[in-house]
Amino acid sequence: MAKNRDEILGRLLENRGRYISGGSLSSDLKISRTAVWKQVSELRKKGYLISAIPNQGYRLEREPVLLDSEKLRGSSIFYYQSVDSTNLIARRHADEGAPGYSIVVAEEQETGRGRLGRSWFSPRASGLWFSMILRPHMLTPANAGPVTLVAAAILANHFAGQYGLPLKIKWPNDLLIRGKKVGGILTELRGELDLVEYLVVGIGINVNQEQEEFPKDLRKISTSLSIESGEIYNRTDLLLSLRDSLVRGFNRFFTDGFAPFYMPWKKYNVTLGQKVTLSWQGGLLQGKALQLTLNGALQIQDNRGEIHTINYGELI
């Protein structure tokens, strides 16, 4: 099967800018059209942008552009071609003593994870899939609670200031542009009841995907930086600039707490003032999102007028 895939890629490269019919590929390679389609799908998963038009065939639009491993070398960044999850690898490095602000980044995640065990679509060479190790000094788990909101505020401010992109935040960890999901954050912690040993903040951002690259069930709810801006981004430069903003921001959080990020989070949020449905350990809670507390909890007024203060949960 890999041989067929390589031959199809070779034909697409030879005919760059022109369509090749599925029938001709099927005939030349002596495989079914379904087999051709499956191999094209595998190439797409590897970062090749291949368009398809009925009665015309397939055309290669863009080859994958990998992160510049040489440019990342020596900057406390662990670079991988493929991993199960960058958070899992980052935790492994942290357990082995990797310093704070080290980053694990991969071209693709085979089992990328979101909150509550959900999967995260992380195709090869098209987004930024990375995890940052944090080693705060004398921080309790309770005070570490807002770290996901801090990361979201840093990212929203970065994309607005550096790229003019209207990134918005949906409590607690979703990043949106014009109502569609462009990224997410997953924070994990290791420590004792009264002291954090380390945090791992996993960040996934859709960067250069085209709409047709998303699975059909995600196309109406997902987007990428490229779709929204019409530009193709240098992912290496983007990662390095994000790293610098995150380091500065987390340094301030460890010194001054959540207070400096409270108003920036409110500026970019799309949750407060809205009717919401929350999935949490108590089941489903419906009501109006009233306010964010100074420790990052969400206050929701239910239909009976009772106010609930929620630290963990998922808006659905």
C-alpha positions as CSV (number, residue, x, y, z in Angstrom):
1,M,0.0,0.0,0.0
2,A,2.9,2.4,0.8
3,K,4.2,1.8,-2.7
4,N,0.9,2.8,-4.3
5,R,0.9,5.9,-2.1
6,D,4.4,6.9,-3.2
7,E,3.5,6.3,-6.8
8,I,0.4,8.5,-6.5
9,L,2.4,11.2,-4.8
10,G,5.0,11.0,-7.6
11,R,2.3,11.4,-10.3
12,L,0.8,14.4,-8.4
13,L,4.3,16.0,-8.2
14,E,5.0,15.4,-11.9
15,N,1.7,17.0,-12.8
16,R,1.8,19.9,-10.4
17,G,-0.9,22.4,-11.3
18,R,-2.9,19.9,-13.3
19,Y,-5.6,17.5,-12.4
20,I,-5.1,13.7,-12.7
21,S,-8.2,11.6,-13.0
22,G,-8.8,8.9,-10.5
23,G,-9.6,6.6,-13.4
24,S,-6.1,7.0,-14.9
25,L,-4.5,6.4,-11.5
26,S,-6.6,3.4,-11.0
27,S,-5.8,2.0,-14.4
28,D,-2.0,2.7,-14.3
29,L,-1.5,1.3,-10.8
30,K,-4.0,-1.6,-11.3
31,I,-5.9,-0.7,-8.1
32,S,-9.5,0.3,-7.5
33,R,-10.7,3.9,-7.5
34,T,-11.6,3.3,-3.8
35,A,-8.0,2.3,-3.1
36,V,-6.8,5.5,-4.9
37,W,-9.1,7.6,-2.7
38,K,-7.8,5.9,0.4
39,Q,-4.2,6.6,-0.5
40,V,-5.0,10.2,-1.3
41,S,-6.6,10.5,2.1
42,E,-3.4,9.1,3.7
43,L,-1.4,11.7,1.9
44,R,-3.7,14.4,3.2
45,K,-3.1,13.2,6.7
46,K,0.6,13.6,6.1
47,G,0.1,17.3,5.3
48,Y,-0.3,17.3,1.5
49,L,-3.1,19.6,0.4
50,I,-4.8,17.8,-2.5
51,S,-8.0,19.1,-4.1
52,A,-10.5,16.9,-5.8
53,I,-13.1,17.8,-8.4
54,P,-15.6,15.3,-9.9
55,N,-14.8,14.4,-13.5
56,Q,-11.4,16.1,-13.2
57,G,-9.6,14.2,-10.5
58,Y,-6.9,15.1,-8.0
59,R,-4.5,18.0,-8.0
60,L,-1.6,18.7,-5.5
61,E,-2.0,22.2,-4.1
62,R,0.6,22.4,-1.4
63,E,3.3,20.1,0.1
64,P,3.9,20.0,3.8
65,V,6.3,22.5,5.2
66,L,7.9,21.1,8.4
67,L,9.1,23.0,11.4
68,D,12.7,24.2,11.1
69,S,14.5,21.8,13.5
70,E,17.8,23.6,13.2
71,K,16.2,26.9,14.2
72,L,14.6,25.2,17.2
73,R,17.8,23.5,18.3
74,G,19.3,24.7,21.6
75,S,16.2,26.6,22.8
76,S,14.9,24.0,25.2
77,I,12.5,22.7,22.6
78,F,12.1,19.0,22.1
79,Y,11.1,18.4,18.5
80,Y,9.3,15.2,17.3
81,Q,7.9,14.1,13.9
82,S,5.0,12.2,15.5
83,V,3.9,11.5,19.0
84,D,0.8,10.1,20.7
85,S,0.3,13.3,22.7
86,T,2.7,16.2,23.4
87,N,1.4,16.4,27.0
88,L,2.3,12.8,27.6
89,I,5.8,13.3,26.2
90,A,6.2,16.6,28.2
91,R,5.3,14.9,31.4
92,R,7.9,12.2,30.7
93,H,10.5,14.9,30.1
94,A,9.4,16.7,33.3
95,D,9.7,13.5,35.3
96,E,13.3,13.2,33.9
97,G,14.2,16.7,35.1
98,A,13.6,19.0,32.1
99,P,13.7,22.6,33.1
100,G,10.8,25.0,33.3
101,Y,9.7,26.5,30.1
102,S,10.9,23.6,28.1
103,I,8.6,22.8,25.1
104,V,7.6,19.6,23.4
105,V,6.4,20.1,19.9
106,A,5.4,17.6,17.2
107,E,4.4,17.7,13.6
108,E,1.4,15.5,14.4
109,Q,-0.3,13.9,17.3
110,E,-1.8,10.5,16.8
111,T,-3.9,10.6,19.9
112,G,-4.1,14.3,20.7
113,R,-6.3,15.0,23.7
114,G,-8.7,17.8,24.7
115,R,-10.5,18.2,28.0
116,L,-12.6,15.3,29.5
117,G,-10.7,12.8,27.3
118,R,-12.0,14.2,24.0
119,S,-9.7,13.7,21.0
120,W,-8.0,16.6,19.3
121,F,-7.6,16.6,15.5
122,S,-3.8,17.2,15.0
123,P,-2.8,16.6,11.4
124,R,0.7,16.6,10.2
125,A,2.6,19.9,9.4
126,S,-0.4,22.1,9.4
127,G,-0.9,23.3,13.0
128,L,1.1,23.9,16.2
129,W,0.8,21.1,18.7
130,F,3.0,21.8,21.7
131,S,3.2,21.5,25.5
132,M,5.2,23.8,27.8
133,I,6.6,22.6,31.1
134,L,6.2,25.0,34.0
135,R,8.0,24.7,37.3
136,P,6.6,27.4,39.6
137,H,8.3,28.1,43.0
138,M,6.1,27.5,46.0
139,L,2.7,27.4,44.2
140,T,-0.2,25.5,45.6
141,P,-2.6,23.6,43.4
142,A,-5.4,26.0,44.4
143,N,-3.4,29.0,43.2
144,A,-2.5,27.2,40.0
145,G,-6.2,26.9,39.1
146,P,-6.3,29.9,36.7
147,V,-3.3,28.8,34.7
148,T,-5.4,27.8,31.7
149,L,-7.2,31.1,31.7
150,V,-3.8,32.9,31.9
151,A,-2.6,30.9,28.9
152,A,-5.8,31.8,27.0
153,A,-5.4,35.5,27.8
154,I,-1.7,35.5,26.7
155,L,-2.6,33.8,23.4
156,A,-5.6,36.1,22.6
157,N,-3.5,39.2,23.3
158,H,-0.6,37.9,21.3
159,F,-2.6,37.1,18.2
160,A,-4.5,40.4,18.4
161,G,-1.3,42.5,18.9
162,Q,1.1,40.6,16.5
163,Y,-1.3,39.5,13.8
164,G,-4.5,41.5,14.1
165,L,-6.5,38.3,14.5
166,P,-9.7,38.5,16.6
167,L,-9.1,35.6,18.8
168,K,-11.7,35.1,21.5
169,I,-11.9,32.9,24.7
170,K,-14.7,30.5,25.7
171,W,-14.4,29.5,29.3
172,P,-12.4,27.5,30.3
173,N,-10.0,26.5,27.5
174,D,-11.4,27.1,23.9
175,L,-9.9,29.6,21.5
176,L,-12.3,30.9,18.8
177,I,-12.3,33.1,15.8
178,R,-15.7,34.3,14.6
179,G,-17.4,31.7,16.6
180,K,-15.4,28.7,15.3
181,K,-12.8,26.8,17.2
182,V,-9.2,27.6,16.3
183,G,-7.4,26.2,19.3
184,G,-7.6,24.7,22.8
185,I,-5.6,24.3,26.0
186,L,-5.2,21.3,28.2
187,T,-3.4,21.8,31.6
188,E,-2.2,18.9,33.7
189,L,-0.5,19.1,37.1
190,R,1.8,17.0,39.3
191,G,2.3,17.8,42.9
192,E,1.2,17.3,46.5
193,L,-1.8,18.7,48.2
194,D,0.0,21.9,49.2
195,L,2.7,22.2,46.5
196,V,2.9,22.0,42.7
197,E,5.9,20.1,41.3
198,Y,5.3,21.0,37.7
199,L,2.5,21.9,35.3
200,V,2.2,20.9,31.7
201,V,0.2,23.3,29.5
202,G,-0.7,21.7,26.2
203,I,-1.7,24.0,23.4
204,G,-3.2,23.1,20.0
205,I,-3.7,25.8,17.3
206,N,-5.0,25.2,13.8
207,V,-2.6,27.2,11.6
208,N,-2.4,26.5,7.9
209,Q,-5.3,24.0,7.4
210,E,-7.8,24.6,4.6
211,Q,-11.5,24.0,5.3
212,E,-11.5,20.7,3.3
213,E,-8.7,19.3,5.4
214,F,-11.0,19.1,8.5
215,P,-13.1,16.0,8.9
216,K,-16.7,16.6,7.7
217,D,-18.1,16.7,11.3
218,L,-15.6,19.5,12.2
219,R,-15.9,21.8,9.2
220,K,-18.8,23.8,10.4
221,I,-17.3,24.4,13.9
222,S,-13.5,24.6,13.2
223,T,-11.3,27.0,11.5
224,S,-7.6,27.9,11.2
225,L,-5.5,31.1,11.2
226,S,-5.0,30.7,7.5
227,I,-8.7,30.4,6.7
228,E,-9.5,33.5,8.7
229,S,-6.6,35.7,7.4
230,G,-6.0,34.3,3.9
231,E,-2.3,34.0,4.8
232,I,0.1,31.1,5.1
233,Y,2.1,31.2,8.4
234,N,5.7,30.3,9.1
235,R,5.0,27.9,11.9
236,T,8.5,27.9,13.3
237,D,8.5,31.7,13.7
238,L,5.0,31.5,15.2
239,L,6.1,28.9,17.7
240,L,9.1,30.9,18.9
241,S,7.1,34.2,19.2
242,L,4.4,32.4,21.2
243,R,7.0,30.8,23.4
244,D,8.4,34.3,24.3
245,S,4.9,35.7,25.1
246,L,4.0,32.6,27.2
247,V,7.3,32.8,29.2
248,R,6.8,36.5,30.0
249,G,3.1,35.9,30.9
250,F,3.7,32.9,33.1
251,N,6.6,34.6,34.9
252,R,4.2,37.4,35.7
253,F,1.5,35.0,36.8
254,F,3.9,33.3,39.2
255,T,4.8,36.6,40.7
256,D,1.6,38.5,40.7
257,G,-1.1,35.9,40.4
258,F,-4.2,36.0,38.2
259,A,-5.0,39.7,38.9
260,P,-3.0,41.1,35.9
261,F,-4.8,38.7,33.5
262,Y,-8.4,39.2,34.9
263,M,-9.3,42.2,32.7
264,P,-7.5,40.9,29.5
265,W,-9.4,37.6,29.9
266,K,-12.7,39.6,30.2
267,K,-11.8,41.7,27.2
268,Y,-11.4,38.7,24.9
269,N,-14.1,36.4,26.4
270,V,-17.4,35.3,24.7
271,T,-18.9,33.6,27.8
272,L,-19.9,36.3,30.3
273,G,-23.5,37.5,29.8
274,Q,-24.5,34.5,27.7
275,K,-26.9,31.7,28.4
276,V,-24.8,28.6,28.9
277,T,-25.1,24.9,29.5
278,L,-22.4,23.5,31.7
279,S,-21.4,19.8,32.0
280,W,-19.7,19.2,35.4
281,Q,-19.5,16.7,38.2
282,G,-23.0,17.7,39.3
283,G,-24.5,16.9,35.9
284,L,-25.8,19.6,33.6
285,L,-26.3,23.2,34.7
286,Q,-28.2,25.7,32.6
287,G,-28.3,29.4,33.3
288,K,-26.6,32.7,32.6
289,A,-22.8,33.2,32.9
290,L,-22.6,36.2,35.2
291,Q,-19.0,36.8,36.2
292,L,-15.5,35.4,36.5
293,T,-14.1,35.4,40.0
294,L,-10.6,36.6,40.8
295,N,-9.4,33.0,41.1
296,G,-10.8,32.0,37.6
297,A,-14.0,30.4,38.6
298,L,-17.2,31.0,36.6
299,Q,-20.4,32.2,38.3
300,I,-23.6,30.9,36.7
301,Q,-27.1,31.9,37.7
302,D,-29.5,29.1,37.2
303,N,-33.1,29.3,36.1
304,R,-34.2,29.5,39.7
305,G,-32.0,32.5,40.5
306,E,-29.4,30.5,42.5
307,I,-25.8,31.4,41.8
308,H,-23.2,28.6,41.4
309,T,-19.5,29.2,41.4
310,I,-17.8,26.6,39.1
311,N,-14.1,25.9,39.1
312,Y,-14.1,22.9,36.7
313,G,-16.4,22.0,33.9
314,E,-17.1,22.2,30.2
315,L,-19.5,24.5,28.4
316,I,-21.5,22.6,25.7
